[in-house]
């Protein structure tokens, strides 16, 4: 597919040697990333975007860092579809740039972190085929920011069945798990893929002895806590009470939360226990027993995670953490823009759209 290869560019080499600690170019890479982060949309932008229509928002981002992406894809897509593809393309090329400008151990850690997008894409492909989505709908959700190229994923999306996709991934590390997919256990496979990612990431980090790796590990473990906490709230509100149903959905390696203890508690006691954690101040206003929507709670936790990442990046300014912080904030910007486009397209009120945004 030469057109797709041209649109997305070629993947840089993702081969890295974690042992080449002395060859890491931290100062150079962090300087480049600081310049990239300065170009993220300021928080004042979002209220303005909420007052615009889809065409106005498209023109706005066409004059921003997304210009090349919108220009390249405007002949093939329009409206929310154009935005979705442009945002995903921009993320992929941005993260590939980070891989290209880093070396040694720094590069190794970034590549390991970005494998989350391979997991995302595999889940998207399986889910798409399982629910008989069109190839175009599947492509719209793929983000070629991991090791899989957009071209290879496009070929997978064109397969007739999910079994053909699994067979095509035979020589990847994901195949043994994917073989367990029987057409009825999609949620189980997706959850196991997530857990597999974090196991691999913690293995890549290794035993954190240096300040750099300790802070990197802390950011990842904080994310695990946030993901587990969001899942716990969802399960509690859905009336799921059995530990055997809850614990398989928890990701190991969190920073602070005792997930087994929290999972065993009734909702009110669960909330009371959270008051002893670092997360309570962030969610205290939306985590009461009368909570009806989890959207605000998830936004508050995500915001706390983003703010914590930035704080940790200032603790160690010439390490991998500022680069990780940029990756996280760049992804959040793309998510915010995606929410605005899709919300406008489906006719949601500005207030409902705003509630879903995580603005830093």
TAUR-V35317 format. One line per field, one symbol per residue. psi: psi as a letter, one per 30 degrees, with the letter a starting at -180 (. if undefined). A space follows every 50 residues. Layout:
psi->???
This chain:
psi->ieeeeeeflkklkgkljffiefgkieeeeeeeeeeeefflklffeeeeef glleeeeeeeffgafgeeeeeeffffllbeeeeeeeeeeeeeeeeeeeee gllbeeeeeeeeeffffeeeeeeeeeeeeeghlleeeeeffkjhfbfkle eeeeeefflelfeeeeefgeglffeeefffkgffheeeeeeeeeeeeeee eeeeeajjeleeeeeeeeeeeeeeeeeeeeeeeeeeffgkfkeffeeffk klgleekjeeeeffkleeeeeeeffglffeeegefgglfgkfkfeeeeee eeeeeeeeeeeeffeifiafeeeeeeeeeeeeeeeeeeeeeeeeegglle eeeeffkjk.
